[in-house]
Amino acid sequence: MDPFLVLLHSVSTGLSDDELTELKFLCRGRVGKRKLESVRCGLDLFAVLLEQNELDAEHTELLRELLVSLRRQDLLQRLDGFEAGAAGRAPPEERDLRAAFDIVCDNVGRDWRRLARHLKVTDAKIDAIEEKYPRNLTEQVRESLRVWKSAEREDATVSHLVRALRACQLNLVADLVLEDQQARENESETASSGGGDKSPAESLTSWDLNGPALGGPW
């Protein structure tokens, strides 16, 4: 079963009638009045958004925006879980960029506007991001990075992001990103060389040779 559809079903069942009404109001600029009138549950609304290409498994920004508006941290955690799983299924370059985004979101703080400008995010979009997430600094940072990635597409790379961080004198954050990338590369090389894939028999032999004897001191 499609994990994204499972997520949407889970979110839909968690919505109250009042929350559904609020979501319909928030989607008035995206969904026509007649279609909104036919929406009776969250799945109806999500089906319309899917049909109109406003929402899909690769573009969950709108869903996140709606859940943030509802202040439903429990549903946001389900979305985080889906995105983490999607990151695990993504190509290595995509996983690297997502990991870099996490580090930037955790460390860049209120300097995100300066970084966004270096990434050529317009002031109008920066203002819109602040309005969308007025009390959530982490989401402000993440949304600015999403906007940049959406605009740059294939050119949105970790190296591009690191250069922008250094241009903003955010060298500590740039170093953290590079250290994480190096660790991920080392991990990948170890896995591909089969270094950690010992058979149970080899593991037991290793334990017998190197580990403490039964009853002996640790």
C-alpha positions in Angstrom: 0.0 0.0 0.0 1.2 3.5 -0.9 2.8 5.0 2.3 1.7 8.5 1.3 -2.0 7.4 1.0 -1.7 5.7 4.3 -0.4 8.9 5.8 -3.3 10.9 4.3 -5.9 8.4 5.6 -4.3 8.6 9.1 -4.4 12.4 9.1 -8.0 12.4 7.8 -9.2 10.1 10.6 -7.5 12.4 13.1 -9.4 15.6 12.1 -12.4 17.0 13.9 -15.3 18.6 12.1 -14.1 22.0 13.2 -10.6 21.3 11.9 -11.9 20.1 8.6 -13.9 23.4 8.3 -10.7 25.3 9.0 -8.7 23.4 6.4 -11.4 24.0 3.8 -11.3 27.7 4.6 -7.5 27.7 4.2 -7.7 26.0 0.9 -10.2 28.5 -0.6 -7.5 30.1 -2.8 -6.5 26.7 -4.2 -9.8 24.8 -4.5 -12.9 26.1 -6.2 -16.1 26.8 -4.2 -18.1 24.0 -5.7 -15.5 21.4 -5.0 -15.1 22.6 -1.4 -18.8 22.3 -0.9 -18.6 18.6 -1.8 -15.8 17.9 0.7 -17.2 15.9 3.6 -14.0 14.6 5.2 -10.2 15.1 5.1 -9.8 12.4 2.4 -12.2 14.3 0.1 -10.1 17.4 0.4 -6.8 15.6 -0.1 -8.2 13.8 -3.2 -9.0 17.2 -4.7 -5.5 18.5 -3.8 -3.9 15.4 -5.3 -6.0 15.8 -8.5 -4.9 19.4 -8.8 -1.2 18.6 -8.3 -1.1 20.7 -5.1 0.0 17.7 -3.1 2.0 14.5 -3.6 4.5 12.3 -1.9 7.4 14.4 -3.1 5.8 17.8 -2.3 4.3 17.7 1.2 4.8 21.4 2.0 1.1 22.2 1.7 0.2 19.4 4.1 2.8 20.6 6.6 1.5 24.2 6.3 -2.1 23.1 6.9 -1.1 21.0 10.0 1.0 23.8 11.4 -2.1 26.1 11.1 -4.1 23.5 13.1 -1.3 23.3 15.7 -1.6 19.5 15.5 1.9 18.4 16.6 0.8 14.8 16.7 -0.2 14.8 13.0 3.0 16.7 12.2 5.0 13.9 13.9 3.3 11.4 11.5 4.3 13.6 8.6 7.9 13.8 9.9 7.9 10.0 10.1 6.7 9.7 6.5 9.3 12.1 5.3 12.0 10.3 7.2 11.0 7.1 5.5 10.9 8.8 2.1 14.4 10.1 2.8 15.6 6.5 3.4 14.2 5.5 0.0 15.6 8.6 -1.8 18.8 8.6 -4.0 22.0 9.3 -2.0 22.2 12.9 -3.2 18.7 13.6 -2.0 19.4 12.0 1.4 22.6 14.0 1.7 20.7 17.2 1.0 17.9 16.4 3.5 20.5 15.6 6.2 22.2 19.0 5.5 18.8 20.7 5.8 18.3 19.1 9.2 21.7 20.5 10.4 21.0 24.0 9.0 17.5 24.0 10.7 19.0 23.0 14.0 21.9 25.5 14.0 21.4 28.5 11.8 18.8 30.3 14.0 17.7 33.8 13.2 20.5 34.2 10.5 18.2 32.2 8.2 17.1 35.3 6.4 20.6 36.2 5.5 21.2 32.7 4.2 18.0 32.7 2.3 19.0 35.9 0.5 22.3 34.3 -0.5 20.3 31.4 -1.9 18.4 33.9 -4.0 15.1 33.5 -2.1 13.3 36.8 -2.7 12.4 39.2 0.1 8.7 38.7 -0.8 9.0 35.0 -0.2 10.9 35.5 3.0 8.1 37.8 4.2 5.6 35.1 3.2 7.5 32.5 5.1 7.5 34.6 8.3 3.8 35.2 7.9 3.2 31.5 7.4 5.2 30.4 10.4 5.2 33.4 12.7 6.2 31.5 15.9 8.1 28.6 14.5 11.7 29.4 13.7 12.6 25.9 12.6 9.8 25.8 10.1 10.8 29.2 8.8 14.3 27.9 8.1 13.1 24.6 6.6 10.6 26.4 4.3 13.2 28.8 3.0 15.4 25.8 2.1 12.4 24.1 0.4 11.8 27.2 -1.6 15.4 27.3 -2.7 15.4 23.6 -3.6 12.2 23.9 -5.6 13.6 26.8 -7.6 17.1 25.4 -8.2 16.1 21.7 -8.7 19.2 19.8 -9.8 21.5 22.8 -8.8 20.4 22.6 -5.2 23.3 20.6 -3.8 25.1 20.3 -0.5 28.2 22.0 -1.9 26.1 25.0 -3.1 24.5 25.2 0.4 27.9 25.1 2.1 29.2 27.9 -0.1 26.2 30.0 0.8 26.8 29.3 4.5 30.4 30.4 4.3 29.4 33.5 2.4 27.2 34.4 5.4 30.1 33.7 7.8 28.2 30.7 9.2 31.3 28.7 9.1 30.5 26.5 12.1 27.3 25.3 10.5 29.1 24.7 7.2 31.7 22.6 9.0 28.9 20.6 10.7 27.4 19.9 7.3 30.7 18.8 5.8 31.5 16.6 8.8 28.2 14.9 8.5 28.7 14.4 4.8 32.1 12.9 5.4 30.7 10.5 8.0 27.9 9.5 5.7 30.4 8.8 2.9 32.6 6.7 5.2 29.5 4.8 6.3 28.5 4.1 2.7 32.0 3.0 1.8 32.1 0.6 4.8 28.7 -0.9 3.8 29.7 -1.3 0.2 33.0 -3.0 1.1 31.1 -5.5 3.3 32.9 -4.3 6.5 30.2 -4.9 9.1 28.5 -7.9 7.4 30.0 -10.7 9.4 28.1 -14.0 9.4 26.8 -15.2 12.8 29.6 -17.9 12.8 32.3 -15.2 12.2 30.8 -13.1 14.9 30.9 -16.0 17.4 34.5 -16.8 16.4 35.5 -13.2 16.9 33.8 -13.2 20.3 35.6 -16.4 21.3 39.0 -15.1 20.3 38.7 -11.5 21.6 35.9 -11.4 24.1 36.0 -12.2 27.8 35.7 -15.8 28.9 32.5 -16.8 30.5 32.7 -16.0 34.1 35.8 -13.9 33.6 36.1 -10.2 34.4 34.7 -7.6 32.1 
